[in-house]
Amino acid sequence: MSVEQIDKVDFIGTLPNGNVQLTISDHLNWNETNEHLIILQDKINSYLDFIENEQLYEVYPYSINKQIIISVVFKHNPNEIAKDFLQSCKETIESINVHFNWEVLKNSQNV
């Protein structure tokens, strides 16, 4: 699964602390920043719909009454425009009591 598959949740899992993490796998490079941001925004919005419509609880009942985290894992390091977008996402998403974070896979920037 990947960021381009808007209608799919890439990964759902439980962290050691009991929190439930929904992960977005983003393999796209940042050559076309605007297009990439639109794809990523659509994917994040679909995850938020999945949570807010309580579909998450249907497919992953363990998530009921757990802290939910949306995590984006990038293959390529986001540029400054993307980092600003991610910060804005974090502020907006965390205002609805869902945590948000992102990271770049180590050793994948040159692949």
C-alpha positions in Angstrom: 0.0 0.0 0.0 1.1 3.6 -0.5 0.2 7.2 -0.3 -1.3 7.0 -3.8 -4.0 4.5 -2.7 -6.3 7.1 -1.1 -9.0 4.6 -0.2 -6.7 2.2 1.7 -5.1 2.4 5.2 -1.5 1.4 4.6 -0.8 0.0 8.1 -2.6 -0.3 11.5 -0.8 -1.4 14.6 -0.5 -1.2 18.3 2.5 0.4 19.9 4.2 -1.1 23.0 2.5 1.7 25.1 -0.9 0.7 23.9 -1.5 3.6 21.4 -2.9 2.7 18.0 -0.9 3.9 15.0 -2.1 4.3 11.5 0.8 4.7 9.1 1.0 6.3 5.7 3.8 4.9 3.5 5.1 7.7 1.2 7.6 6.6 -1.4 7.2 9.6 -3.7 10.0 12.1 -4.3 9.6 15.8 -4.0 10.3 16.9 -7.6 6.6 17.8 -8.1 6.0 19.3 -4.7 2.4 20.6 -5.3 1.2 17.3 -6.8 2.9 15.4 -3.9 1.3 17.6 -1.3 -2.2 17.2 -2.8 -1.8 13.4 -2.8 -0.6 13.4 0.8 -3.3 15.8 1.9 -6.0 13.5 0.3 -4.5 10.5 2.1 -4.4 12.2 5.4 -8.0 13.4 5.0 -9.0 9.8 4.2 -7.4 8.6 7.4 -9.2 11.3 9.3 -12.5 10.3 7.8 -11.7 6.7 8.7 -11.2 7.7 12.3 -14.1 10.2 12.6 -16.6 7.8 10.9 -15.6 5.2 13.4 -14.6 2.7 10.7 -11.4 2.2 12.6 -13.3 0.8 15.5 -15.1 -1.7 13.2 -11.9 -3.0 11.6 -9.6 -2.7 14.6 -11.8 -2.9 17.7 -8.7 -2.8 20.0 -8.5 0.9 19.1 -11.6 1.8 21.1 -10.6 4.1 24.0 -7.0 4.2 22.8 -4.9 7.2 21.7 -4.8 7.3 17.9 -1.7 8.4 16.0 -1.3 9.1 12.3 2.3 8.6 11.3 3.7 9.4 7.8 6.9 7.5 6.8 8.7 9.0 3.9 11.3 7.5 1.7 12.6 10.9 0.6 13.3 13.8 2.9 10.5 16.5 2.6 11.5 19.9 1.4 10.8 23.1 3.4 7.4 23.6 1.8 6.4 20.1 2.8 7.8 20.5 6.3 5.6 23.6 6.7 2.6 21.6 5.5 3.3 18.8 7.9 3.6 21.2 10.8 0.2 22.7 9.8 -1.2 19.2 9.6 0.1 18.4 13.1 -1.5 21.5 14.6 -4.9 20.8 12.9 -5.0 17.1 13.6 -3.9 17.3 17.2 -6.7 19.8 17.8 -9.1 16.9 17.4 -7.2 14.7 19.8 -5.4 12.6 17.2 -1.6 12.6 17.4 0.4 13.2 14.2 4.1 12.6 13.4 6.3 11.9 10.5 9.8 10.5 9.8 12.1 9.7 6.9 13.4 6.1 6.6 17.1 6.0 7.4 19.4 5.2 4.5 16.7 5.6 1.9 17.4 9.2 0.8 19.8 8.1 -1.9 17.8 5.1 -3.2 
